[in-house]
């Protein structure tokens, strides 16, 4: 949420410009395009016992130091940008965004069609949604 709102403020967009229909199935159901064209449940994350300790070890941090440093730099840059914009301005915009997303989820989410609506179900071709995107009309019709 924070990076999306920060982008909004930097580009001078309205909150309504960054609203979207989140997927209630994100990370749980996926289309594995093969001969069956059927949606499948995503397997739960599995970390072997021996690997669990690795992620907390000094070796892990040594092996991934560049990625970790890049993440920290991006985080520091975001924080400095928020300070430049003003914490109060950012916090107000973030609160407004989250409040409007609650409305989107309550009013629009029930009518959204997804390619994969459940495991074992055939996927739907939603590539013909038109210029407004799939179910963007609901978001556009909301009055804030």
N, C-alpha and C positions, 0 to 999 in steps of 0.2 A: 504494500500500500504506500509506503513512504517514498519509494523511488518513483512511483507513478504520479503521486501528488507533487513531488519535487519537479518532475518533468513538466507537469501542468503549469506550475508557477513560472518556470523558466521560459516556457513557450507562450505564456499569456493566454492559456486556454481556459474555458469555463469548465466547471466540475462535470457538467453534463457531457462534455466532449470525451471524457475518459471512462465513462461508465460502460460496463460490459456484462454479459450474461455468463456467470461462472458455471462450470460444469459440476453437477453434483457427483459425477462418476469419475472425476479426475483421479488418475492413479490407481483406479480399481478395475476398470474395464477398458479394453483396447481392441482395435481391429487388427488382426494378424492377417494381412492380405495374402490369401492363398487360394486354393481351388474352392474352399468352402464359403468364403466371404462371411464368416460368422464372427460375432464379437465374443471375446473370451475374457475371463477374469484374469487380471494380472496377478502373477504369483507373488506371495508375500516376500518381503526382503529377507534374505537368508545370509547371515554372516557366520562363517565357520568359527568354532570355538577358538582356534589358534589365531584367527585374525582379529578378534575382539580386542585383545591386549595391544595389538599393533597400532590401532587407531589412537591409543592414548600414550604411545611410547615416543621416546626421543627420536627413534628411527623414522617414524611417520613424519614428524615435523622436519627432520633433515631431508627426507625424500621429497617433501612437498613445500619446501621453504619459499620457492618462487611464487607458487600459487597463493600461499598464505600471505605473503607480503603484498601481492597484488590486491587481494581481498581487503587487507588492512588499509592500503592506500586509497582504494575506492571508498571505503567506509569513512576515512578521514576527510576525503574530498567532499563527500555528501554532507558530512557534519559541518564543514567549513562553509559550504554553499547555503545550508540551512541558516547558519549564523549570519551570513551576508544578507539573506532575504529577510531574516528576522524570525526568531523562534515562535513568537506569538502569531505572526502571519501564517507560518507553516502549520502550527498546531491547529489553528482555526480552519485552515483549508483541509487538513487531514480529518478533522472531526466532521466537517461538512461532507466530504467524500464518503466516509464510512456510514454516515446517516443515510445518504442517498443510495448507497449500495444495499443497505438493509431494505429499502423500499423496492429496489430492483429485484432482489432475491424473493421478497414476499409477493410482489405483484406480477413479475415477468417470468421468473424461473419455472413456475408450473406449466407454462405454455411453450417452453423452448423444446425444439426437436434436436436430438443429437444423433450423430452417425451410429453410435452404439448406445442403446438404451438399456441393455442388460445382457448378461452372459448367455450364450446360446442363441441369441436373437440375430437375425440377419442385419447387416449394416444397411443404412439408408444413404442414398446418394443425395447429398445436400448441396451439391456444387451449383445448383441453379437457383440460388437464393435471391438473385438480383442485386442491384447496386446498393441497396440498403443493408445487405447482409441478412443472415438468418435471424429472424425474430427481433431485428433492430427496431421495428415499428413499435413494439411495446415500450421500449426505453424512450423512444422519441415522443411517445404520447404522454409520458408522465409529466406532471406539473409539480415543479419544486418551488 
